[in-house]
Amino acid sequence: MSTSLPNFIDYPLLHENLRLAGFQKCQLKDANLWFREEFFPDREASEILDTLIESTEWTQPVIQLGAKSVPSPRLAAWFGDEKAIYTYSGVRNVPAPWTPALQKVRIQLEKVTGNRFNSVLLNYYRSG
């Protein structure tokens, strides 16, 4: 791993690097989405997706919505560096180690963005 990458995300720089790398910004109601067709060739992208769906140990966390505890509507898995622990909606997430498939995506994203990523949250919507 290159030590020249920053340990934080400089969002204006990240957004500019994504734009320069051919990503398109899709403005959503409550979020930004950056998208680039063929970030990986179709076959490789399909292989990565299939590997992640089939080999990931998915969980369905229980989240707090006000005073209620409810099952999350999606399956999730948290991967990352050993110290990349985070808490969301009352759930403490300790990362699983990076898999080879996730490392491949991480390395490519770091090359394109010039930023270092220490973790990733995978969400799997069974409805598609």
N, C-alpha and C positions, 0 to 999 in steps of 0.2 A: 504494500500500500504506500502510495506516495505521501511523504510528510509535508509536501508543499501545499496541500489542500487545507483550507481553513476549517476550524473546529466549530464553526457556526455557519448558518446560512445567511448570506447577504442577499435578501430578497430582490432588491432592484437589480443587482448583478446577476443573480440566478435567472430572473425573468429575461434580462437582455441576452444572456447566453442561450437560453432556450429558444428565444426568437431567432437569434443568429444561426442556431443549429437546425432551423426549419420546423420548429414546433409552432403550433397555432394555439392561441388562447381562446378558450370557449368560456364566456362569462355565464355563470350559472346564478341562480337566485341568491344563494348563500355561500358561494365558493368560486374559486377559479380552477379551471382545468386546463392543463397544457397537454396537447396531443400532437403526435407526429406519426403519420402513416409509415409503415415499413421501418420502424425503429430497429426491428429485427426482420429479416426475411420471413415471409409467411410460414414456411415449414418450421423454421427455428422457433418462431413465436408460438406456434401451435404446440411444439414439443415442450417448450418451457411451461406453457399454461397447463397442458395435460399432466406434466410432472408435478407441478404445484398442487393441482386439484387432487391427484391420486396419492401423493406421498405426504401431504401436510397433515399433521395431527390437529384437526379442527376442533375448536371448542365453541360452545354457545354460552357466552357469559350471561350472568344475571346482572342487570344494570338497575340503578336507582333512578326512578322518575318521581321526583318529589318524595313522598312517604312510601311509595310502592316499589317493590322489587319485581321486575319482570324479565323474562328471557329476552335476550337480544334478538331482533328479527333476522339476524344473519350469523353465519359462522365466522370465526375470527382466529387468527394466529399471529403472534408477535415474534419477530426475529430480530437479531441485532447483536451488537457488541455486548460483552458481558455486563457492563454497567449501564446499559440503556434501559433502565427500569422506568416505567411511567404508570401513573394512576389515572383512570378515567371512570367516572360515574361509580366511584366506590370500589372499583376492581383494580388490584395491583397486578401489573403485567411484568413478568420477568421474561426476558427474551430467550427464545430457543437459539442455538447457534445458527449462523448463516449456512444455508444449503448451497451446493454447487450451482444450482439453477438461479438462486437469488444473488449469489456472488457475481454471476455473469451479468445480470441486469444491473446490479450495483456498480460494477466496474465501468460498464458502458455509460451509465448516467453520470458517474463522476467525471469521465472523460469529456462528456458533452457539456456539463454544467460548470466544471471547475470547482464544485463543492464536494465536501465529504459527507456521506450519509452514514449514520451510526445505527439505523434501525429501519424497519418497515413493518407496517401493519397490513396483513392480508385480510380482506373481507371476501366471503364467498356467499353470494346470494343464490340459494337453491332454485329460485324461480327464474333465474336467467340473467 
